[in-house]
Amino acid sequence: MTSDEALVERTKAGDLDAFEALVKRYRAVVFRVASRIVGRDEADDVSQDAFLRAFHRLEQFRRDSPFRSWLLRIAHNAALDALERRRPAEGDPPEDTPEAVPARTRTPADELEVSERRDRLALKLRQVSPAHRTVLVLRDLEGLSYEEIAEVTDSPLGSVKGRLFRARRELMDILRRNTYDWELPST
């Protein structure tokens, strides 16, 4: 597999197929991050915007961080820009999440329950403040390190850790308000 840096250099030299390879490599993670910040309905637009921004700013990419982190920073900013443009109304309908659920042997009732829980979680996650939601998604759902999140969000490492702590606490408080959904203790 060709390294990201090699593909970036080839793209800078005019090889559009190299950039297409980068898009294919990171399309899913960019979509997931965008989807969890702005919702699935806008995730395609935000993803396309992020890749366009990355393409036009490729000369600004420095090799002091991984390309993935640099791209996710652009996707994060594109998603926040989209949020700022639309200012969500109270009571937005639940958003689907693009999570891939393993195709185990489930009954239709099990599938319905999983789908309903996923929808409820997406709705609850949308209630978390955008700054907190971002670090929560990047750490707990995308598995980025604290350092990568700091780079993506352009925040100090200590701020990332503090936001993540507050994000988890905020989400738990939201989930506890409806323990029927999650069967969480009320303590």
matplotlib code that plots the C-alpha trace (Angstrom):
import matplotlib.pyplot as plt

x = [0.0, 1.3, 1.9, -0.2, 2.8, 3.7, 0.1, 0.2, 3.4, 2.0, -1.1, 0.9, 2.7, -0.7, -1.6, -5.4, -5.6, -3.3, -5.8, -8.6, -6.8, -6.6, -10.3, -11.1, -8.8, -10.4, -14.0, -15.6, -13.8, -14.5, -18.1, -18.5, -16.9, -19.1, -22.2, -21.8, -21.2, -23.8, -26.1, -26.3, -28.4, -25.6, -22.6, -22.2, -22.0, -19.6, -17.4, -17.2, -16.5, -13.7, -12.1, -12.3, -10.7, -8.0, -7.3, -7.0, -4.9, -2.6, 0.4, -0.2, 0.2, 3.4, 4.7, 4.9, 1.6, -0.1, -2.2, -5.2, -5.1, -4.7, -7.6, -9.8, -9.0, -10.4, -13.4, -14.0, -13.8, -16.1, -18.7, -18.5, -19.0, -22.0, -23.4, -22.9, -24.7, -27.8, -28.1, -30.2, -33.8, -35.0, -36.3, -34.5, -35.5, -33.1, -30.2, -29.1, -25.6, -23.5, -22.1, -21.7, -23.4, -22.0, -24.3, -24.9, -27.9, -30.5, -34.2, -36.2, -37.2, -33.5, -32.7, -35.5, -34.4, -30.8, -32.0, -34.2, -31.3, -29.0, -31.5, -32.0, -28.3, -27.9, -30.6, -28.9, -25.5, -26.9, -27.9, -24.3, -22.6, -20.7, -17.3, -17.9, -19.5, -16.5, -14.0, -16.3, -16.8, -13.1, -12.0, -14.7, -16.1, -13.2, -10.4, -8.1, -5.4, -5.5, -2.7, -4.5, -7.6, -5.6, -4.2, -7.6, -9.4, -6.4, -6.6, -4.1, -3.8, -5.1, -8.2, -8.9, -8.8, -11.0, -13.5, -13.6, -14.2, -17.0, -18.4, -18.7, -20.3, -22.7, -23.7, -24.2, -26.5, -28.5, -28.8, -29.8, -32.7, -34.3, -33.0, -35.6, -33.6, -30.3, -30.9, -28.3, -28.3, -29.5, -26.5]
y = [0.0, 3.4, 5.7, 8.8, 11.1, 9.5, 10.0, 13.6, 14.2, 12.6, 14.7, 17.9, 16.8, 16.7, 13.0, 13.2, 9.4, 9.7, 12.1, 9.7, 7.0, 9.2, 9.9, 6.2, 5.4, 8.0, 8.4, 6.3, 7.9, 11.4, 10.5, 9.0, 12.0, 14.4, 12.3, 12.3, 16.0, 17.3, 14.3, 11.8, 14.1, 16.6, 14.2, 13.7, 17.4, 18.0, 15.1, 16.5, 19.9, 18.5, 16.7, 19.8, 21.9, 19.3, 19.2, 23.0, 23.2, 20.3, 22.6, 23.5, 19.9, 19.5, 16.1, 16.9, 15.0, 12.2, 13.0, 11.3, 13.8, 16.7, 15.6, 14.9, 18.4, 19.8, 17.5, 18.7, 22.3, 21.7, 20.1, 22.9, 25.4, 23.5, 23.5, 27.2, 27.8, 25.9, 26.4, 23.3, 23.8, 22.3, 18.8, 17.8, 14.3, 11.4, 10.9, 7.5, 6.6, 4.9, 2.3, -1.1, -3.7, -7.2, -9.4, -12.0, -14.2, -11.8, -12.0, -9.2, -8.1, -7.9, -5.9, -3.5, -3.1, -2.4, 0.1, 1.9, 2.0, 3.4, 6.1, 7.0, 7.2, 9.4, 11.7, 11.8, 12.4, 15.3, 16.9, 17.0, 20.3, 20.4, 20.8, 17.9, 15.8, 16.2, 14.9, 12.1, 11.0, 11.2, 9.3, 6.8, 6.1, 6.7, 5.6, 8.6, 9.2, 12.3, 13.8, 13.2, 14.8, 17.8, 18.1, 17.7, 20.2, 22.6, 22.4, 21.8, 18.3, 19.2, 20.8, 17.7, 15.5, 17.9, 18.2, 14.4, 14.0, 16.7, 15.1, 11.7, 13.2, 15.2, 12.2, 10.1, 12.8, 12.9, 9.1, 9.0, 11.2, 8.3, 5.2, 3.1, 3.4, 2.4, 0.7, 2.8, 3.3, 6.7, 7.3]
z = [0.0, -0.9, 2.0, 2.5, 2.1, -1.2, -2.4, -1.3, -3.2, -6.3, -6.0, -5.6, -8.9, -10.7, -10.3, -9.5, -9.2, -6.1, -4.5, -5.4, -3.6, -0.5, -0.8, -1.0, 2.0, 4.3, 2.9, 5.6, 8.6, 7.3, 6.8, 10.3, 11.9, 9.9, 10.5, 14.2, 14.3, 11.9, 11.3, 8.5, 6.3, 5.9, 6.3, 2.5, 1.9, 4.7, 3.6, 0.1, 1.4, 3.6, 0.7, -1.5, 1.3, 1.7, -2.0, -2.3, 0.9, 0.1, -0.2, 3.5, 4.6, 6.7, 7.5, 11.2, 11.7, 10.0, 6.9, 8.6, 11.5, 9.2, 7.1, 10.1, 11.4, 8.1, 8.3, 11.9, 10.9, 7.9, 10.2, 12.7, 9.9, 8.7, 12.3, 12.5, 9.2, 10.2, 14.0, 14.8, 15.9, 19.1, 18.8, 15.6, 14.5, 15.4, 13.0, 11.7, 12.5, 9.8, 12.3, 10.7, 12.9, 12.5, 10.6, 13.4, 13.5, 14.9, 14.8, 13.2, 16.7, 17.7, 14.6, 15.4, 19.0, 17.9, 15.3, 17.8, 20.4, 17.8, 16.8, 20.5, 21.0, 18.0, 19.3, 22.8, 21.2, 19.3, 22.7, 23.8, 23.1, 19.7, 21.3, 23.7, 21.0, 18.8, 21.3, 22.3, 18.8, 17.9, 21.0, 21.8, 18.4, 16.1, 18.5, 18.0, 20.6, 22.8, 20.8, 17.5, 18.9, 20.0, 16.5, 14.8, 17.1, 17.4, 21.2, 23.9, 25.2, 28.6, 27.1, 25.1, 28.2, 30.1, 27.3, 27.0, 30.7, 30.6, 27.4, 29.0, 32.1, 29.9, 27.9, 31.0, 32.5, 29.3, 29.3, 32.9, 32.3, 30.5, 32.2, 30.4, 27.2, 28.8, 32.0, 33.8, 37.6, 38.7, 41.0]

ax = plt.figure().add_subplot(projection="3d")
ax.plot(x, y, z, "-o")
ax.set_aspect("equal")
plt.show()
